[in-house]
Every structure is written in C-alpha cells, then in structure tokens.
C-alpha cells in the first residue's frame, strides 16, 4: 500500500519531499503586512498561555502552603467568637431568594453573635416576596426559631451591588462580614469552617471555593463548571500558595470589616467591585486566605445569553480594575512576582480582542505560511500554537484531576469544547473590553437565576431572559466564514490548519445557535402558565 501511488508514502513524497519548486516563493509587502500583526498576536497570546503553565507550577510547588479549614494557626476561645454579619445583596431574584434565606438561617453559629441583612435593590415582585419571607423567618415557625434577619430596601440602585453592600455596612454590627449572592446555598457548617482563620490579626479576607448545584443540567453547565474549577483551583490555589495578590470573588467569602474601611470601602467605578477592593486591601498590608477545601454550592447559568452576560461583566470589570489599580501596584514596593501576577490577572481579557484580530488574519496567514514551507510552520507556528492554546487543555485537565482524581479523564471529552467556547465568547467579551478601555460606562448587568438543577427541568424565570440583539447572527456569520476556510484548507491540502480552524467554526456556531435557540425547546406544555408564579410552598 505504501508503494502505491495513492498511498501515504506517495503523498508525503509529492507534497513535502519534492524540492522542484523550492525557493520560488518571494516575500512581498502584502505578506509583511499580514504576518507582522499575526505573529505579534500569536506571541502575546503565547505569553498568556505560558502563564497558565506557571500557575500550575506554582500550585504544585507550594502545595505544602495550602490553607485548610481544620488547621487554622490560631482559634477563638469558646464563648469569644466575633460578631458576624451576613449580607445578601439581591436584585430581582424572586425564584431563588427563599432557598438562599433558608440556607443562611440554618448556618451553625451562636445567634447572639450573628445577624443577617437582606439588601434588596429589586424593582419587581421580589420586593414583596423577599419582605414576606424575611418576616416569616424573623418570627420563626415550626422547626425554625426566630432568626436575627432584617430586610433593607433601597429606592435606587446607586452603586449597584457595591452601593448596596456599603449601605448595609452603615448599620451592620459585625466585626466580620460574610457575603452570599442570591444563587448560592451555603452549607450549615460554612461559618465555623471559616471563622477561626480570622484569629490571625493580619487576615483581612477568606475566600472559599464555589461548587455547582446544576453541574449536570446540560453540556453547557458542564463546560461552565470546568471553567470555574480551573479558576478556583489553579488561579486562586496557585496565587494564594505563592503569597501573591488574589481576589475576593464577590460571594462565598468573609471580610474583616476593618479591612474594608482601611482599603477605602466599597467603590462602584468598576463592574468588579470585589476585585477592586481586594487589590486595595492587599496593597495596604492585609493578607488573604483561600480555603479550597471549603465548598459553597451555587447555580450556573443555564442559557448562553445569561452566561455571556456574566462573562462580559467580568471581562469589562477586570479591565476597568486594571486601568484603575495596575499603576498603583506597579509603582508600589511589593515584590516583582506580585506585580507580574497582578499584570497577568488584570489584563488577561485583552486576549479577546486579540482573538478577533487573529480571526481576521488567520486565513491569509495560513496561505502565506504554507507557501513559505511546512518546516517553518512546524518550527515557528506550532510552538506558538502549543504555548497559546494547548496550555488551556493542560490548565483545566489539572484542575479536574485535583478535584476528581478518579474521574478526571472524562474531561478530555470537554477540552475541545472549552477551547471553542473561549473563541465563541470573543465577540461579546471584545465589546466589553473595548468599552472598558475607552471608558464607556454601563449598568451592572445581573446574571439571571433560573432555579434549575436536574436535566429536563424547566425554567420558571422566563421574565429575566436577556434580549439577543444582533450578536448571535454575527457569530453565525463568522462561523460560516471559518467553515469556508476549512473547505479551502482541505481543498488545497493544507491539513495542518484544519483542527485549529474547526475550533473557530464550532465556537462561533455553538454560541450563536445556543443564543438563538434558548428556551425554544421548553415552550411545549407551558402555555397558560403564569411566569411570575411563586416557586415555594410557604403559604405567602
């Protein structure tokens, strides 16, 4: 077969070993204009990819420095626990608010050293629902003693979540402040697992790891869970163990109130007020801890547009925080490693505009590089590709191996989808990043919560579904363009580039189609249902 004219040996000899047309290619101005920005983008993305490898290295190198909930360096004496305020900032969360309040009211902590603030900025029926639930738990009922919970409602959303937290602090009594978003369900032992780490006077914040209530709901939620696991295991784990700056994630964490005050309080000039405050607090000398072994379950977005909303807010907020904070960090006297990690952390989302540029340049660069010779592609393009892209698979595979040592190998099935989803998010996240770079302000866009956990379960919160706009159609159009590039690559026998191009096709089509088709498959059998139906049997 190898000797046959249709065999592999014949193909290799005629396509790669034949030197007949060698040295006929001549460099020209067009090629220069295409390849210079192409390689600049690839090199920048490669640096961010290499940084992912570095985070994995930091995670394992400093494994002995891992903080554990049951091994605090000091403990509070029995009867001398600090007063804790639990803050629950919500905005139009009527379908999950009862679940949150019930979980928080069951936290194991002395009730004479404990209070709960429901900070409600809602503009819909959530106001009445939340107030009535708070009153019920404050009175107590069968199986639940009266709880120290209060309802605080603002008539405006000034400062959004940061403004609500700041208003709550004005009347809070706690020395320590824990924060939970509406889609979280803290386990009963959460406070007691965290509290003793504040016996160290220099600790200003303790962050715990998010887990996922609806991880198995759909393929999308599986991918989202892996993405978040990578962040919480390797980014937080690597940075915290190495002793460099890392951030509070806005929820499932506890602050020392004095730390918030000394850092300048909650500020709302960025969409990631949590990261902003985190850097300011660490720059004035406070230490942070990350407890990977303390879990706090939360709900993942089940629809693509909700996921896009969340990711765009985070992308824009981190760039805003980078513009605000990085000059202070770089000019401070903290170590160079801390400065480097801060740079990589706060500028990481610049990769999304670079992905758009790469999308434009990929086709002409592919053609030019194939004419220049495959040896150059193997020696130059392939290493850059491995550094910028293959690091993603390594990063998330390692995180799953740490969390699920017996089943982590299943993650291999999701790796292409992880990479493709990152490509598909580039349109919405690029828009968010460019708005941040040019100082364009926008409202705090909340992530809709649908209160679903099991496969096939239908959402009751259609009223919170986001509008689509033109973006999904743009994503589908770009996906069609890359489908054509795949056809062209195959027809010209440029097979090396096909797997990479397929990631772009799948990524853009996946995000575009899921955005357009959201909710289409749950319409049957829902006619006549009230979209504001209360989902809890409380007799309210």
C-alpha positions as CSV (number, residue, x, y, z in Angstrom):
1,X,0.0,0.0,0.0
2,X,2.9,2.4,0.8
3,X,4.3,1.9,-2.6
4,X,1.1,2.6,-4.4
5,X,0.6,6.0,-6.0
6,X,-2.3,6.6,-3.7
7,X,-0.5,5.6,-0.5
8,X,0.8,7.7,2.3
9,X,4.5,7.4,1.1
10,X,3.5,8.8,-2.3
11,X,1.5,11.6,-0.7
12,X,4.4,12.6,1.5
13,X,7.0,12.4,-1.3
14,X,4.9,14.5,-3.7
15,X,3.8,17.1,-1.1
16,X,6.6,17.6,1.3
17,X,9.8,15.8,0.0
18,X,9.6,17.2,-3.6
19,X,12.1,20.1,-4.0
20,X,11.1,21.1,-7.5
21,X,9.5,24.4,-6.5
22,X,11.8,25.2,-3.6
23,X,13.0,28.8,-3.3
24,X,10.4,30.1,-5.8
25,X,8.5,31.9,-3.2
26,X,9.4,35.6,-2.8
27,X,8.5,37.8,0.2
28,X,6.4,40.8,-0.6
29,X,4.8,43.8,1.1
30,X,1.4,42.2,1.5
31,X,2.9,39.3,3.2
32,X,4.7,41.6,5.6
33,X,1.5,43.5,6.4
34,X,-0.3,40.2,7.2
35,X,2.4,38.3,9.1
36,X,3.7,41.0,11.4
37,X,0.4,41.6,13.2
38,X,-0.3,37.8,13.0
39,X,2.9,36.9,14.8
40,X,2.6,39.8,17.3
41,X,-0.9,38.5,18.3
42,X,0.4,34.9,18.5
43,X,3.4,35.9,20.6
44,X,1.2,37.9,23.1
45,X,-1.3,35.0,23.4
46,X,1.6,32.6,23.9
47,X,2.9,34.7,26.8
48,X,-0.6,34.4,28.5
49,X,-0.6,30.7,27.7
50,X,2.8,30.2,29.3
51,X,1.5,32.0,32.3
52,X,-1.1,29.2,32.7
53,X,1.7,26.7,32.9
54,X,3.3,28.9,35.5
55,X,0.1,28.8,37.6
56,X,0.1,25.0,37.5
57,X,3.8,25.1,38.6
58,X,3.1,27.5,41.5
59,X,0.2,25.3,42.6
60,X,2.3,22.2,42.9
61,X,5.5,23.9,44.0
62,X,3.8,25.4,47.1
63,X,1.4,22.6,47.9
64,X,2.7,22.4,51.5
65,X,1.5,26.0,52.0
66,X,-2.2,25.2,51.3
67,X,-4.5,26.6,53.9
68,X,-7.1,24.1,55.3
69,X,-10.2,24.9,57.2
70,X,-9.4,22.4,60.0
71,X,-5.8,23.6,60.5
72,X,-6.0,27.3,61.4
73,X,-2.8,28.6,63.0
74,X,-5.0,30.0,65.9
75,X,-8.5,29.6,67.2
76,X,-11.0,31.7,69.0
77,X,-11.8,30.6,72.5
78,X,-15.2,29.1,73.2
79,X,-17.6,32.0,74.0
80,X,-15.4,34.6,72.4
81,X,-16.5,34.3,68.8
82,X,-16.6,37.6,66.9
83,X,-19.9,39.1,65.8
84,X,-20.7,38.1,62.2
85,X,-22.9,40.0,59.7
86,X,-24.2,38.0,56.7
87,X,-25.0,40.3,53.8
88,X,-27.3,39.0,51.0
89,X,-27.3,41.5,48.1
90,X,-30.2,40.8,45.7
91,X,-31.8,42.3,42.6
92,X,-35.0,40.8,41.1
93,X,-34.3,37.3,42.4
94,X,-37.8,36.1,43.3
95,X,-37.2,32.5,42.2
96,X,-34.2,31.8,44.4
97,X,-34.5,34.1,47.3
98,X,-36.3,31.6,49.6
99,X,-33.6,29.0,49.0
100,X,-30.9,31.5,50.0
101,X,-32.6,32.8,53.1
102,X,-33.4,29.3,54.3
103,X,-29.8,28.1,53.9
104,X,-28.4,31.2,55.7
105,X,-30.8,31.0,58.6
106,X,-29.6,27.4,59.2
107,X,-25.9,28.3,59.4
108,X,-24.3,26.9,62.5
109,X,-23.2,30.0,64.6
110,X,-24.3,31.4,68.0
111,X,-27.4,33.6,67.4
112,X,-26.3,36.2,69.9
113,X,-23.2,36.8,67.7
114,X,-24.9,36.8,64.4
115,X,-27.2,38.9,62.1
116,X,-28.5,38.6,58.5
117,X,-29.1,41.6,56.2
118,X,-31.2,41.1,53.1
119,X,-30.1,44.0,50.9
120,X,-32.8,44.3,48.2
121,X,-32.5,46.6,45.2
122,X,-35.3,44.9,43.4
123,X,-37.8,46.7,41.1
124,X,-40.2,43.8,40.6
125,X,-42.3,41.4,42.7
126,X,-39.2,40.3,44.5
127,X,-39.7,43.2,46.9
128,X,-42.9,41.7,48.3
129,X,-41.7,38.1,48.1
130,X,-38.4,38.9,50.0
131,X,-40.0,41.1,52.6
132,X,-42.6,38.4,53.5
133,X,-40.0,35.6,53.6
134,X,-37.8,37.7,55.9
135,X,-40.8,38.5,58.2
136,X,-41.6,34.8,58.4
137,X,-38.1,33.7,59.4
138,X,-37.8,36.7,61.8
139,X,-40.9,35.4,63.6
140,X,-40.0,31.8,63.4
141,X,-42.2,28.8,62.6
142,X,-42.4,25.1,63.2
143,X,-38.8,23.7,63.0
144,X,-37.2,27.2,62.8
145,X,-36.6,29.5,65.8
146,X,-36.9,33.3,65.2
147,X,-33.8,34.5,63.3
148,X,-31.9,37.8,63.5
149,X,-32.7,38.8,59.9
150,X,-33.7,42.2,58.6
151,X,-34.9,43.5,55.3
152,X,-33.3,46.6,53.8
153,X,-34.6,48.0,50.6
154,X,-33.2,50.9,48.6
155,X,-35.3,53.1,46.3
156,X,-32.4,53.5,43.9
157,X,-29.6,51.3,42.6
158,X,-26.8,53.9,43.2
159,X,-23.5,52.0,43.0
160,X,-25.4,48.7,42.2
161,X,-24.1,45.8,44.3
162,X,-21.2,47.8,45.8
163,X,-23.7,50.5,46.8
164,X,-26.0,48.0,48.5
165,X,-23.1,46.4,50.4
166,X,-21.9,49.9,51.5
167,X,-25.4,50.9,52.7
168,X,-25.7,47.7,54.7
169,X,-22.3,48.3,56.4
170,X,-23.6,51.6,57.8
171,X,-26.0,49.7,60.1
172,X,-24.1,46.4,60.4
173,X,-22.9,45.3,63.8
174,X,-20.5,42.6,62.7
175,X,-16.8,42.6,63.2
176,X,-16.7,40.2,60.3
177,X,-18.9,40.3,57.2
178,X,-19.8,37.3,55.0
179,X,-21.4,37.9,51.6
180,X,-23.6,35.5,49.6
181,X,-25.2,36.2,46.2
182,X,-28.8,35.0,45.6
183,X,-27.9,31.9,43.7
184,X,-25.7,30.4,46.5
185,X,-26.6,27.9,49.1
186,X,-24.0,27.9,51.9
187,X,-23.8,24.7,53.9
188,X,-24.6,24.7,57.6
189,X,-21.0,24.4,58.7
190,X,-19.6,27.2,56.4
191,X,-19.2,29.9,59.0
192,X,-17.5,27.6,61.6
193,X,-15.1,26.4,58.9
194,X,-14.0,29.9,58.1
195,X,-14.2,31.9,61.3
196,X,-11.1,30.6,63.1
197,X,-8.8,31.8,60.3
198,X,-9.6,35.4,61.4
199,X,-7.9,34.6,64.8
200,X,-4.8,35.7,62.9
201,X,-5.0,39.5,63.2
202,X,-3.4,40.1,59.8
203,X,-6.0,38.2,57.8
204,X,-8.4,40.5,56.1
205,X,-10.4,38.2,53.8
206,X,-11.1,34.5,53.4
207,X,-12.4,33.1,50.1
208,X,-14.0,29.7,49.7
209,X,-14.4,27.5,46.6
210,X,-17.6,27.6,44.5
211,X,-19.2,24.3,43.6
212,X,-22.1,23.8,41.3
213,X,-25.7,22.8,42.1
214,X,-26.6,22.2,38.5
215,X,-23.3,20.9,37.1
216,X,-25.0,18.0,35.3
217,X,-28.0,20.0,33.9
218,X,-26.6,20.3,30.4
219,X,-23.5,20.2,28.3
220,X,-23.1,24.0,28.7
221,X,-23.2,23.8,32.5
222,X,-20.6,21.0,32.5
223,X,-18.3,23.3,30.5
224,X,-19.0,26.3,32.7
225,X,-18.2,24.2,35.8
226,X,-14.8,23.1,34.4
227,X,-14.0,26.8,33.5
228,X,-14.8,27.9,37.1
229,X,-13.0,24.9,38.6
230,X,-9.8,26.0,36.8
231,X,-10.1,29.5,38.2
232,X,-10.7,28.4,41.8
233,X,-8.2,25.5,41.9
234,X,-5.2,26.8,39.9
235,X,-5.6,30.6,39.8
236,X,-6.7,31.0,43.4
237,X,-4.7,28.0,44.6
238,X,-1.5,28.9,42.8
239,X,-1.6,32.6,43.7
240,X,-2.6,32.1,47.3
241,X,0.0,29.5,48.0
242,X,2.7,31.6,46.3
243,X,1.8,34.5,48.6
244,X,0.9,37.0,45.8
245,X,-2.3,39.0,45.4
246,X,-5.5,37.2,44.5
247,X,-9.1,38.4,44.6
248,X,-12.4,38.0,46.5
249,X,-15.0,36.6,44.1
250,X,-17.9,38.8,45.2
251,X,-19.6,36.0,47.2
252,X,-18.9,32.9,49.3
253,X,-16.2,34.8,51.3
254,X,-15.8,36.6,54.6
255,X,-14.2,40.0,55.3
256,X,-12.9,41.7,58.3
257,X,-14.9,44.9,58.5
258,X,-11.8,46.9,59.5
259,X,-10.1,45.8,56.3
260,X,-12.9,47.1,54.1
261,X,-12.7,50.5,55.8
262,X,-8.9,50.8,55.7
263,X,-8.9,49.9,52.0
264,X,-11.3,52.7,51.1
265,X,-14.6,50.9,51.3
266,X,-16.8,49.6,48.5
267,X,-16.4,51.6,45.4
268,X,-18.6,51.4,42.3
269,X,-16.4,52.8,39.5
270,X,-15.8,49.3,38.1
271,X,-18.1,46.4,37.4
272,X,-15.9,44.1,39.5
273,X,-16.0,45.9,42.8
274,X,-14.8,42.7,44.6
275,X,-11.5,42.6,42.7
276,X,-11.0,46.4,43.1
277,X,-11.4,46.2,46.9
278,X,-9.3,43.1,47.0
279,X,-6.3,44.8,45.5
280,X,-6.7,47.9,47.5
281,X,-6.9,45.9,50.7
282,X,-3.8,43.8,49.9
283,X,-1.8,46.9,48.9
284,X,-2.3,48.4,52.4
285,X,-0.9,45.3,54.0
286,X,-3.8,42.9,54.7
287,X,-3.4,39.2,54.0
288,X,-5.9,37.0,52.2
289,X,-6.6,33.3,52.6
290,X,-8.1,30.8,50.2
291,X,-9.7,27.6,51.5
292,X,-10.0,25.2,48.7
293,X,-11.5,22.5,50.9
294,X,-14.5,24.7,52.0
295,X,-17.2,24.4,49.4
296,X,-20.2,26.7,48.7
297,X,-22.7,25.5,46.1
298,X,-24.2,27.9,43.5
299,X,-26.3,27.8,40.4
300,X,-24.7,28.0,37.0
301,X,-26.3,30.0,34.1
302,X,-28.3,27.5,32.0
303,X,-28.7,29.7,28.9
304,X,-26.0,31.0,26.6
305,X,-27.1,34.6,26.8
306,X,-27.0,34.5,30.6
307,X,-23.5,33.0,30.5
308,X,-22.4,35.7,28.0
309,X,-23.8,38.4,30.3
310,X,-21.8,37.1,33.2
311,X,-18.6,36.7,31.3
312,X,-18.9,40.2,29.6
313,X,-19.4,41.8,33.0
314,X,-16.3,40.1,34.4
315,X,-14.2,40.9,31.3
316,X,-15.2,44.6,31.4
317,X,-14.8,44.9,35.1
318,X,-11.3,43.3,35.2
319,X,-10.1,45.7,32.5
320,X,-11.6,48.6,34.4
321,X,-9.9,47.5,37.6
322,X,-6.6,47.0,35.7
323,X,-6.8,50.6,34.5
324,X,-7.5,51.8,38.0
325,X,-5.3,49.6,40.1
326,X,-2.3,48.4,38.0
327,X,-0.5,51.8,38.0
328,X,-0.6,51.7,41.8
329,X,0.6,48.1,42.0
330,X,3.4,48.6,39.6
331,X,4.7,51.8,41.4
332,X,4.4,50.2,44.8
333,X,7.1,48.4,46.8
334,X,5.5,44.9,46.6
335,X,7.7,42.2,45.1
336,X,8.2,41.8,41.3
337,X,6.4,38.4,41.3
338,X,3.3,40.0,42.8
339,X,3.4,42.8,40.2
340,X,3.8,40.3,37.4
341,X,0.9,38.2,38.6
342,X,-1.3,41.3,39.0
343,X,-0.5,42.3,35.4
344,X,-1.4,38.9,34.1
345,X,-4.6,38.7,36.2
346,X,-6.0,42.1,35.4
347,X,-5.0,42.2,31.7
348,X,-5.9,38.6,30.8
349,X,-9.1,39.6,29.0
350,X,-7.2,41.6,26.4
351,X,-6.9,38.2,24.7
352,X,-10.5,38.5,23.4
353,X,-9.8,41.5,21.1
354,X,-6.6,39.7,20.1
355,X,-8.7,36.6,19.1
356,X,-10.8,38.9,16.8
357,X,-7.6,40.1,15.2
358,X,-6.4,36.6,14.9
359,X,-9.7,35.6,13.3
360,X,-9.2,38.2,10.6
361,X,-5.6,37.3,9.9
362,X,-5.8,33.5,10.2
363,X,-6.8,32.8,6.6
364,X,-4.3,35.0,4.7
365,X,-1.6,34.0,7.2
366,X,-2.4,30.3,6.6
367,X,-2.0,30.7,2.9
368,X,1.2,32.7,3.1
369,X,2.8,30.4,5.6
370,X,2.0,27.3,3.5
371,X,3.8,28.9,0.6
372,X,6.8,29.6,2.8
373,X,7.2,26.0,3.7
374,X,5.9,23.5,6.2
375,X,9.2,23.3,8.1
376,X,8.9,26.9,9.1
377,X,5.3,26.3,10.2
378,X,6.5,23.4,12.4
379,X,9.4,25.3,13.9
380,X,7.6,28.6,14.5
381,X,3.8,28.4,14.2
382,X,3.4,25.1,16.0
383,X,5.3,26.1,19.2
384,X,3.3,29.3,19.4
385,X,0.1,27.4,19.0
386,X,1.1,25.0,21.7
387,X,2.0,27.8,24.1
388,X,-1.1,29.8,23.5
389,X,-3.7,27.0,23.0
390,X,-2.5,23.7,24.4
391,X,-1.9,25.4,27.8
392,X,-5.7,25.7,28.1
393,X,-6.2,22.0,28.0
394,X,-3.4,21.4,30.5
395,X,-4.8,24.0,32.8
396,X,-8.3,22.6,33.0
397,X,-7.3,18.9,33.0
398,X,-5.0,19.5,36.0
399,X,-7.8,21.3,37.9
400,X,-10.2,18.4,37.3
401,X,-7.5,15.9,38.3
402,X,-7.2,17.7,41.6
403,X,-10.9,17.8,42.3
404,X,-11.9,14.4,40.8
405,X,-8.9,12.1,40.9
406,X,-11.0,9.0,39.9
407,X,-13.0,10.5,37.0
408,X,-10.9,13.4,35.8
409,X,-10.0,11.7,32.5
410,X,-13.6,12.4,31.3
411,X,-12.5,16.0,30.9
412,X,-10.7,15.1,27.7
413,X,-14.1,15.0,26.1
414,X,-14.8,18.6,27.0
415,X,-11.4,20.1,26.2
416,X,-12.2,20.9,22.5
417,X,-15.4,22.5,23.7
418,X,-13.7,24.5,26.3
419,X,-11.3,26.0,23.7
420,X,-14.1,26.5,21.2
421,X,-16.3,28.3,23.8
422,X,-13.5,30.7,24.5
423,X,-13.4,31.5,20.8
424,X,-17.2,31.9,20.7
425,X,-17.2,34.4,23.6
426,X,-14.8,36.7,21.8
427,X,-17.4,38.9,20.2
428,X,-19.3,39.8,23.3
429,X,-16.2,40.0,25.5
430,X,-14.3,42.1,23.0
431,X,-17.1,44.6,23.0
432,X,-16.9,44.6,26.9
433,X,-13.2,45.0,26.9
434,X,-13.2,47.9,24.3
435,X,-15.9,49.7,26.4
436,X,-13.6,49.4,29.4
437,X,-10.6,50.6,27.5
438,X,-12.4,53.6,26.1
439,X,-14.1,54.4,29.4
440,X,-17.7,53.7,28.3
441,X,-19.9,53.2,31.4
442,X,-22.7,50.6,31.6
443,X,-25.1,49.3,34.2
444,X,-24.3,46.3,36.4
445,X,-26.0,43.5,34.3
446,X,-27.0,40.8,36.7
447,X,-26.8,37.2,35.7
448,X,-30.4,35.7,35.6
449,X,-31.1,32.9,38.1
450,X,-33.5,30.2,37.0
451,X,-33.5,27.8,39.9
452,X,-33.0,24.6,37.9
453,X,-30.9,21.6,39.0
454,X,-31.9,18.5,37.2
455,X,-31.8,17.5,33.5
456,X,-35.1,18.3,31.8
457,X,-36.2,20.7,34.5
458,X,-37.9,23.7,33.0
459,X,-37.1,27.3,34.0
460,X,-39.8,29.4,35.6
461,X,-37.9,32.6,35.3
462,X,-38.5,33.5,31.6
463,X,-39.2,37.1,32.6
464,X,-35.5,37.5,33.3
465,X,-34.3,36.2,30.0
466,X,-32.0,38.5,28.2
467,X,-32.6,40.1,24.8
468,X,-30.5,38.7,22.0
469,X,-29.7,41.6,19.6
470,X,-27.6,41.1,16.5
471,X,-24.6,39.4,18.2
472,X,-25.7,35.8,17.6
473,X,-26.2,36.5,13.9
474,X,-22.7,38.0,13.7
475,X,-21.3,34.9,15.5
476,X,-23.1,32.6,13.0
477,X,-21.8,34.6,10.1
478,X,-18.2,34.4,11.3
479,X,-18.7,30.7,11.9
480,X,-19.7,30.4,8.2
481,X,-16.6,32.2,7.1
482,X,-14.4,29.8,9.1
483,X,-16.4,26.8,7.6
484,X,-15.3,28.2,4.2
485,X,-11.7,28.4,5.4
486,X,-11.9,24.8,6.4
487,X,-13.2,23.8,3.0
488,X,-10.4,25.9,1.4
489,X,-7.7,24.3,3.6
490,X,-8.9,20.8,2.7
491,X,-9.2,21.6,-1.0
492,X,-5.6,23.0,-1.0
493,X,-4.4,20.0,1.1
494,X,-3.4,22.4,3.9
495,X,-4.4,19.8,6.5
496,X,-2.2,21.1,9.4
497,X,-4.5,24.1,10.0
498,X,-7.9,22.2,9.8
499,X,-8.2,21.2,13.5
500,X,-7.4,24.8,14.6
501,X,-9.9,26.2,12.1
502,X,-12.6,23.8,13.3
503,X,-12.4,25.2,16.8
504,X,-13.4,28.6,15.4
505,X,-16.3,27.1,13.4
506,X,-17.6,25.2,16.4
507,X,-17.1,28.0,18.8
508,X,-18.9,30.7,16.8
509,X,-21.7,28.4,15.7
510,X,-22.2,27.0,19.2
511,X,-22.5,30.3,21.0
512,X,-24.6,31.8,18.2
513,X,-27.1,28.9,17.9
514,X,-27.5,28.4,21.6
515,X,-28.2,32.1,22.0
516,X,-30.9,32.0,19.3
517,X,-32.4,28.7,20.4
518,X,-32.6,29.4,24.1
519,X,-36.0,28.5,25.5
520,X,-37.2,27.1,22.2
521,X,-37.4,23.5,23.4
522,X,-39.3,24.3,26.6
523,X,-42.2,26.1,25.1
524,X,-44.3,23.0,24.6
525,X,-46.6,22.4,27.5
526,X,-46.1,25.8,29.2
527,X,-48.9,27.7,27.6
528,X,-51.0,29.4,30.1
529,X,-48.5,29.2,33.0
530,X,-48.0,32.4,34.9
531,X,-44.4,33.5,34.5
532,X,-44.5,35.1,38.0
533,X,-45.7,32.0,39.8
534,X,-44.0,31.7,43.3
535,X,-42.0,28.5,43.4
536,X,-42.2,27.8,47.1
537,X,-45.0,26.4,49.4
538,X,-44.7,28.9,52.1
539,X,-48.4,30.0,52.2
540,X,-47.5,33.6,51.4
